[in-house]
Amino acid sequence: MNGGDAYGMMEAQYIRRHHRHEIRDDQCTSTLVKHIKAPVHLVWSLVRRFDQPQKYKPFVSRCIMNGDLGIGSVREVNVKSGLPATTSTERLELLDDEEHILGIKIVGGDHRLRNYSSIITVHPEVIEGRPGTMVIESFVVDVPEGNTEDETCYFVEALIRCNLKSLADVSERMAVLDQTVPIDRY
C-alpha cells in the first residue's frame, strides 16, 4: 500500500465518522480535503475561532458575536464586496476541542445559501516527515431556484477552496514563524 492509499483510507474513515448530513432532494452536498504543513494544534487554534473567521477567511471583512463563544452562539459576518452577499448570520452548532470538530449553520443573511450547514474537522498527520494537518470540510445547502445542483455545489466548493487555501497559507506562515497560540488561552 502506498502513502496515497493510506491518506485516502484515513480521509474516508474521518468522513464516514464526522461528516454525515441529512440531505433532501432539493439540496446538494460535498466534502473537500486540504493537507496543511502545520501542526494540528496551530490549525485548530484558527478554525475553532467562530468569533474571528476573518483570521483566515478572505471574504470576511468583519464579525460581530452575539453572546459568548459556545454552542448556540450567533455571529453576524460582513462579506467583502465581489460576492453576491453583504451579510451572513451564522450559529455555532458544534465545537469539540478534543475531537477538533466545528459545525455551523447559516440562519440568515442577504444571500442565497438557504439551509446551509457545514462541518469542519481537523486531524493530525505527517507530511514530509513533519507534523501536518488534514482539514476536512463538508456542507449541505438548498439548491436555489433557477440554479442546478452542479452550479450550487461548484459555487460553494469554490468559496471553501479559497478558505482552505487561506487557512493553509496563514497556518504555514505561523508555523514557520512559530507563532502558535496555546489552546488553553480560550
Secondary structure, 3 states (H helix, E strand, C coil): CCHHHHHHHHHHHHHHHHCCCCCCCCEEEEEEEEEECCCHHHHHHHHCCCCCHHHCCCCEEEEEEECCCCCCCEEEEEECCCCCCCEEEEEEEEEECCCCEEEEEEEEECCCCCCCEEEEEEEEEEECCEEEEEEEEEEEEECCCCCCHHHHHHHHHHHHHHHHHHHHHHHHHHHHHCCCCCHHHC
